[in-house]
Amino acid sequence: FTKRMKAVNKAFDNFFEKIIDEHLQSKDEYRTKDFVDVMVGIMGSAESQYRIERSNIKAIIL
């Protein structure tokens, strides 16, 4: 049971990492921004009063 749980965790983590990376690499200004884009923008902003990291984004997506 634990092996399957760890395998599912790794699969989800890889999936969410891919989503975040795709949003970080996206340069299309004409694409409609979604919630992940907003969170990635907060993550990359030094002037934001909120601190958000990749792990926070993955938890919110889940």
C-alpha positions as CSV (number, residue, x, y, z in Angstrom):
1,F,0.0,0.0,0.0
2,T,2.8,2.4,0.9
3,K,4.6,1.8,-2.4
4,R,1.5,2.6,-4.4
5,M,0.9,5.7,-2.3
6,K,4.4,6.9,-2.9
7,A,4.1,6.2,-6.7
8,V,0.9,8.1,-6.9
9,N,2.5,11.0,-5.0
10,K,5.4,11.1,-7.3
11,A,3.2,11.0,-10.4
12,F,1.1,13.9,-9.1
13,D,4.2,15.9,-8.1
14,N,5.7,15.4,-11.6
15,F,2.4,16.4,-13.2
16,F,2.1,19.6,-11.1
17,E,5.7,20.5,-11.8
18,K,5.1,20.2,-15.5
19,I,2.0,22.5,-15.2
20,I,4.0,25.1,-13.3
21,D,7.0,24.9,-15.7
22,E,4.7,25.3,-18.7
23,H,3.2,28.4,-17.2
24,L,6.6,29.8,-16.3
25,Q,7.8,29.3,-19.9
26,S,4.7,30.6,-21.6
27,K,5.4,33.9,-23.4
28,D,2.1,34.2,-25.2
29,E,0.8,37.7,-24.1
30,Y,-2.5,37.1,-25.9
31,R,-3.4,34.0,-24.0
32,T,-6.1,34.4,-21.3
33,K,-4.4,34.1,-17.9
34,D,-5.7,31.5,-15.6
35,F,-5.4,30.9,-11.8
36,V,-2.0,29.2,-12.2
37,D,-0.6,32.2,-14.1
38,V,-1.8,34.5,-11.3
39,M,-0.1,32.3,-8.6
40,V,3.1,32.0,-10.7
41,G,3.1,35.8,-11.0
42,I,2.9,36.2,-7.3
43,M,5.7,33.6,-6.8
44,G,8.0,35.6,-9.1
45,S,7.1,39.0,-7.7
46,A,9.5,40.6,-5.2
47,E,7.1,43.4,-4.5
48,S,4.2,41.2,-3.4
49,Q,3.4,41.1,0.3
50,Y,2.6,37.4,0.0
51,R,5.2,34.7,-0.3
52,I,4.2,31.7,-2.4
53,E,6.4,28.8,-3.5
54,R,6.0,25.9,-5.9
55,S,4.9,23.6,-3.1
56,N,2.1,26.1,-2.2
57,I,0.9,26.2,-5.8
58,K,0.9,22.4,-6.1
59,A,-1.1,22.1,-2.8
60,I,-3.7,24.7,-4.1
61,I,-4.0,22.9,-7.5
62,L,-4.5,19.6,-5.7
